[in-house]
């Protein structure tokens, strides 16, 4: 089987943002994506059932996905994402809904969420059963263009070495079905239960990747490369590498920062390869797996393994060094401010810790006289409302 890698301009990018629809008053999920999509289509001058390249359905009926076009730089992509999201927010608010994006919803029961009536979603749930019905998770994906197929696998391998940094930075799913999991990213632990999700297989060259896909198709694991839902992957039909490890983020500013870091990492490695430099080291699989677990468990407090010798360092310290190293790259790409905002995200301590603070503060306030204690869920409703408010402020502040 051929998985021909399409031509793409080096370091162009696109962003995908998964958003939940939540009740404006209660924070409960509401399965109204078809209605919101129809309203978004109407605003764009499309028929209700017409494919909209920028606002699409997702696995669950409570979720929409926003997709930008192809951009030369992060500020342009972020501004388009803001415009798309602002239009969707307007459609949602007409139905008493808000937009919510963190790695998970803190108190909803995953198994009870209705699935979108599409063949590929039904097939996935039928195949994966219990775990397929646990996919109440939200993420941000960043595509970066690669101008030569020979760079595709080195780019994937490079991003695998840095995805604990990206995951730690974005980790925002400490709560699951009403419980504090003790993790910073429960989403990571859930998503990797799907048979073709999780850590990517790492290859020296693209021919090895094509051989892997051909074998997976042959034995019926997947129909094509799009069904390999790895944390970092080459996307042959687009000519990109896609970073998929990040938890959902509430604001355009956070998304732009993660997109800038991803773009800079890819662009810097491309320049290195163009100069005849070495491809990035492929860490032993057990180190890559440990890095992923540490980032999911500890977030910005994790220590990450940075080489095949097993040397490890605090992720915040190593990320700060990377930001300094990549600053000239960011200037070249026009995303200096967005990359610099990563420092602020680290100083803030991460979304998972913020959610815990909001939950604890809400739990310390006793119910008003005559008000039901809400079975302990009220503090988690505050978490949803806080995140949704951050999203509205971000969309309307630009």
N, C-alpha and C positions, 0 to 999 in steps of 0.2 A: 504493500500500500504506500502511496506517495502522500507525504504531508508537506508539500512544497511551501516554502517560506516566501510570502509576498514581499514586494519591494516597499520600503517605507523610509521616509526621510528621517535621518538620525536625530533622536532626542525630541521629536514631536511628541505630544502627549494628549491623552484623553482621560477623563475621570468618570467613575460610576459611583453613585451614592444611593444606598438602600435606606428607605425611610418607612417607619411604621405610622399608621393612622390611629390616633388615640382620641378618646372622648375628651373634649376641652374641660369638662367639669370633674370627671372621675379619674382620668388617666387610663381607663380600660381600653384595650384594643378593640377596634371596630372593623369588621370585614366589609369595607365599603370601597375597596380599590376600584372595582369596575365603574362605579358612579363618579369617583374622583377622576379617573382616566377619561371618561366621557366628557366631563367638564373641561379638563385640560385640552382635549382635542377640539372642543368647541371654541375655546379661547385661541387656539392655533389655526382655526379655520379648517379643521379636518372633520370627517364624518366620525360619529361616535365609535364605530368599530374599526376605523382605519388605523393601520400601524403608525405609531408616533415614534420616530427614532430617538426622541429625547425623554419620553415618559412612558415607561413600560410596566407590565404586570410582573409579579414575582411569584415564587412558590406559594405563598400564603395570600389569602384575600385581604389581609390587613396591611399589606406592604406594597409600595411602589418603588421603582428604581428610576433614577434620573441619570441620563447619559449625555455627556457633552460631545461636541464634534472634535475634530482634530485641531490642535493648537500648537503654535510655535513656543509659547511660554506659559508659565503658571498663572500670572495675573490675568491673562486673557481667558484661560480655561476656567479659573475661579469665578470670574465675572459672569461668564455664560452660565455656569452652574447656579450662581446666585439668582440670575434672571429666571431660569427654568423653575427653580425651587420656589421663588416668590410667587410665580403664577400658580403653581400647585398648591401652595399654602392658601392663596386666595380661594381656590376651588374647595379646599378642605374646610376652611372656616365657614363657608356658606352652609355646610352640613354639620356645624358644631364640632368640628375636628381640629386637632393640631397635629403638626408633624413632629415625630420623635425619632432620634437616632442615637443609640448607644449600642454596645455589642449585644445586649439582651434586654428584654423587658423584665423588670424586676419581680413581678408577682403573677403574671399570667400563667395559666397552665398550658404548656406547649402542645400537649396531645389533643387538646380540644379545639385548636385553631383550624378553620376550614381552609382547604387547599384549592388553589385556582384550577378551574376546569380546562386544563390543557393536557394533551397527550403525553408530552415529555415529563410533566410534573407527576401525572398519575402513574406513569411507568416507574419513575424514580421511587415514589412512595411504596408502590407494590413490591419493588425489588428490595428496598431497605427496611420496610416494615416499621418497627418501633422507632428506630433511629431516624428514619426519614420523617417521622411525625414529630421529632424533637427539634426540627430546624427553625426554631423561633429565634433567629439570630440576624444581625444586621452588620454590614461591613462597608468599607470603602475600598475600591479597586483603582489602581493607577496603571494605565498602559503607557509605555514609552517606546517610541519607534527605534528600530535597529536597521541600519542601512546595508548590512551584509550578513548573510546567513551564517558565516563563519563566526560571528560574534554572539549568536543567539545563546548557545550553551554557556560560554563564559559569563554572559550577563546574568543568566539564571543562577549560576553558581555564586557569583558575586553577591547577588541579592539574598541568597540563602545565608551567606555569611553575615549579612547585616539585618536579616529580618527579625532577630530578637530585639534589636534596637527599635525597629519600626513598631513591633508588637508592644514592647514596653511603653513606648511613647503614646500609643493609642488605646491601651487596655482600658476597657470601660464596661465590663460585664461581671461585677462581683456577685450580683444577686441572680438567683434562678428559682423560679416557682415559689417565691416568697422567702427564700432562705439565703443567708450569706454563705457563699461557697468556700470562703477563705482564699479564693483565687482572685487575681486582678482581671483575668480574661477567662471566664467560663465558656464563652463562645468558642474559643480555640479548642477546648476539650471536647465540646459537642460536635463541632464540624468535622473533626478528623475521624469520627466514627463511620462516615460514609466510605464505601470501599475504594473509591478513587479520589479521596480528598487527603489532606495532610501534607506531609513533607514530599517534595518532588523527588523523583529519581534524578540523580545527577550524572551527567555524561561529559565526556571529553569533547565530543563533536556532535554535529547535528545528525550525522548518519546513524549514530547510536540511538538518538531520540526517535528518528523515523523507524528504526528497527523495533524499538520498544512499542510504539504506537501500533505498528503492523501486527505484532504478536498479541497485543491486547485486543485488537479487533478480531483477530483469527479465533481466539478462544471465547469471544463473546463478552469480554469485560466492558467494552465500550463500543459505540458505533463509529466514533471519530474522536479527534483530539480535543474537541470542545467538551467532552464528557470527563476529561481528566481535570478534576477540580482542585488541583494542587495549590499550595500556598503561594508559590511562585511558578510561573509557567511561561513557555513560549506559546504565542498564539499565531500559528502559521498563516491563517487567512487574513490577518491584519498586518503581519510583519512587525510584531511588537513582543516585548516581554511584559508580563502583567504581574504586578505586586498585589496579592490578594490576602495577605496575612493580617491586615489591620482590622481591629474592632471598629464599629461604627463611631463616628464623631459628630458632635452636635453643631459645630459651627463651620462656616466657610473658611474662617481664618485657620482653624486646626487642619482642615482638609488640605488647604493650600500649602501649609507647612510640610505636611507629610508628602504631598505631591512634589514639592521642591526638593526635598531630601532624596526622594526616589529618582527624580530626573537627574539631579546632580551626580548621584552614584553611578547611574548608567552612562551619562555623558563623559564622566571622568574615566571610566573603564574603557569606553570606546576610544578616547584619545590615546590612552595608554597602549591599546592594541594597535592602533594606527601607527604609533611610533615604534612598533616592533617589540613592545614590552611583553612580559610573561602574562599568561592567563592567570586568573585568581586561583589560589589554593582551594582544592576541594577538601573540606573538612571531613574526617571520618563520620559516617552516618550516625554513630552513637553520640558524637559531640554535637552535631546539628540537632538531633532529637533532644538532647539535654538542654541546649540553648533555648529551644522552643518551650520546653516545659518550665524552665526557670523564668523566662519572660512572662509566661501565662500565670505562673504562681506568684511571682514577686513584683512584676511590673518594673518600675524605675528603681526599685531596690535590688534588682537581680545582679548577679555577676555572670558575665558571658565569657565563653571560651573563644579566644580570638585566633588560635592557630593550631596546627596539627600536633604541636608539642604539648598541648593541654594548658597553656598559659591562660589565666582568666583575669578579668578586671571588672570593676563596677561599671555597669552599662552606662550610667550617666557620665562617668569620667571618660569612657571611650567615645561616647557619642559627642561630647563636647570637643574632643580632639578632632573627630571627623568633621564637625561643623567648621572648625578653624581651617582644616585642610581643604575643605570644599568651598570656602568663601570666594576664592577667585573664580571658580567654576560658576557659582551662583551669579556673580557679576556679569560673566560672559552670557549667561542664559537669561538675564533679566529677572531673576527671582531672589535677589539678595535680601529684601525685606521679609519675604516669606520664609526663607531658610533661617534667618535670624530669629523669627518668631518661635522656632523650636526651643530656643533657650527659655523663653517665657513659659512654654508648656512644661518644661522640666521644673522650673521654679514653682509652678503651680502644683506639682506633685502628682498630676494625672487624674483622669476622670473617675477612675475607680475609687480613689481616696475621697474625691469630692462627693461622690454618691453616698459613701459611708457617712461623711460629715452631715449631709443633708438628712439622711435617715435618722441619725442619732439626735440631731436637733429637733426634728419633728416628733420623735418618740418621747422626748423630754417634756413635751407640752401635753398636759392632761386634756381629755375630751371635754368640750363645753357641757354644761349642765343639760342633761336630757339627750346628749348626743351619743350614739352607739360607738363603742371602741373599734368597730369595723374589723374585728377579728385580727387586730395587729397589722392590717394592711395599710392603714392610713399613712404611716411614715414612708412606705414605699410609693404611695401615690404622690407624695411630695417629691420624691426622686424623679418621677416621670415629669411632673409639672415643671420642676427646675430645669431639666434638660430641654423640654419643649420651649420654655421661655427663652433659653439661650439661643435656640435655633431661630425663633422669631426675631429676636434682637439682632442676630447676625444678618438675617436676610433683609431686614429693614434699615440696617445701619449703613449699608453700602451704597 
